[in-house]
Amino acid sequence: MDPGRANQGCDFAKRQLILLYSDIGRAIVDAQKDKGYGKRVVEMLSADLRREFPEMAGLTARNLWLMRAFFLAYAGDEQILKQPVAESPSQEGAEVSPQKLKQPVSETSVQPAQG
């Protein structure tokens, strides 16, 4: 197999995972804001996802909180989500930083939608 094609395949898979994690994070934030769901939604979603996809690792409640935090930290930064995974973030002036996740993710307050 051509090493270049193998790297492209890995880059594609990594990008899809980043987009999946961002989408899961967005779904959690939306459910908490729009429907007034609290912290319990993450535990329930984790149980549902693990039941539906038993072969997929990484769907623990803790990881879902991290996906939520990732989405909140980078929701407005399209450069992070659109750049090819193989590129160094510093090359494009974007930087994925743990410091953007300022609070412990499970303690982040959520305000229900007004309306």
C-alpha positions in Angstrom: 0.0 0.0 0.0 1.2 3.5 -0.8 2.2 5.3 2.4 0.8 8.6 1.1 -2.6 7.0 0.6 -2.4 5.4 4.0 -1.7 8.7 5.6 -4.6 10.3 3.8 -6.9 7.6 5.1 -5.7 8.2 8.7 -6.2 11.9 8.2 -9.7 11.4 6.9 -10.6 9.2 9.9 -9.1 11.7 12.4 -11.1 14.5 10.8 -14.3 12.5 10.9 -13.8 11.8 14.6 -13.2 15.5 15.4 -16.4 16.3 13.5 -18.3 13.6 15.3 -17.0 14.8 18.7 -18.0 18.3 17.8 -21.5 17.2 16.7 -22.0 15.2 19.9 -20.8 18.3 22.0 -23.2 20.5 20.0 -26.1 18.1 20.6 -25.5 18.1 24.3 -25.3 21.9 24.5 -28.4 22.2 22.4 -30.4 19.8 24.6 -29.3 21.6 27.7 -30.1 25.0 26.4 -33.2 24.4 24.2 -34.9 21.7 26.3 -33.6 22.8 29.7 -31.9 19.4 30.3 -29.3 19.3 33.1 -26.2 17.2 33.7 -28.2 14.0 33.6 -28.6 14.2 29.9 -24.9 13.4 29.4 -25.1 10.2 31.5 -28.2 9.1 29.7 -26.7 9.8 26.3 -23.6 7.9 27.2 -25.6 4.9 28.2 -27.7 5.1 25.0 -24.7 5.4 22.7 -22.8 2.6 24.4 -25.9 0.4 24.1 -26.4 1.3 20.4 -22.6 1.1 19.5 -21.1 -1.5 21.9 -18.0 -1.9 19.7 -17.1 1.8 19.8 -14.8 2.9 22.6 -14.8 6.4 24.1 -18.5 7.0 24.8 -18.2 7.3 28.5 -19.9 10.2 30.3 -16.5 11.7 31.0 -15.6 11.7 27.4 -19.0 13.2 26.4 -18.3 16.1 28.9 -15.0 16.6 27.1 -16.8 16.6 23.7 -19.2 19.2 25.1 -16.3 21.3 26.3 -14.5 21.0 23.0 -17.5 22.2 21.2 -18.0 25.2 23.5 -14.3 26.1 23.3 -14.0 25.9 19.5 -17.6 26.5 18.3 -16.7 29.9 16.8 -13.4 28.7 15.4 -14.1 27.2 12.1 -10.4 27.1 11.3 -9.9 24.4 13.9 -12.8 22.3 12.5 -12.1 22.8 8.8 -8.3 22.5 8.6 -6.8 19.2 7.5 -5.7 17.1 10.4 -2.2 16.6 9.0 -1.5 20.4 9.2 0.0 21.7 12.4 -2.5 24.1 14.0 0.3 26.6 14.5 0.9 26.8 10.7 -2.5 28.3 10.2 -2.5 30.5 13.3 -4.9 28.3 15.1 -4.0 26.5 18.2 -5.9 23.7 20.1 -5.3 24.6 23.7 -6.3 22.8 26.9 -6.4 26.3 28.5 -9.5 27.1 26.5 -11.3 24.5 28.7 -11.1 26.7 31.8 -13.6 25.0 34.1 -14.0 21.3 34.9 -16.4 20.3 32.2 -18.9 18.6 34.4 -19.3 21.7 36.5 -20.0 24.1 33.6 -23.3 25.8 34.3 -26.0 25.6 31.6 -28.7 28.2 31.3 -32.0 26.9 30.0 -33.4 28.7 26.9 -35.8 31.6 27.7 -39.1 31.5 25.9 
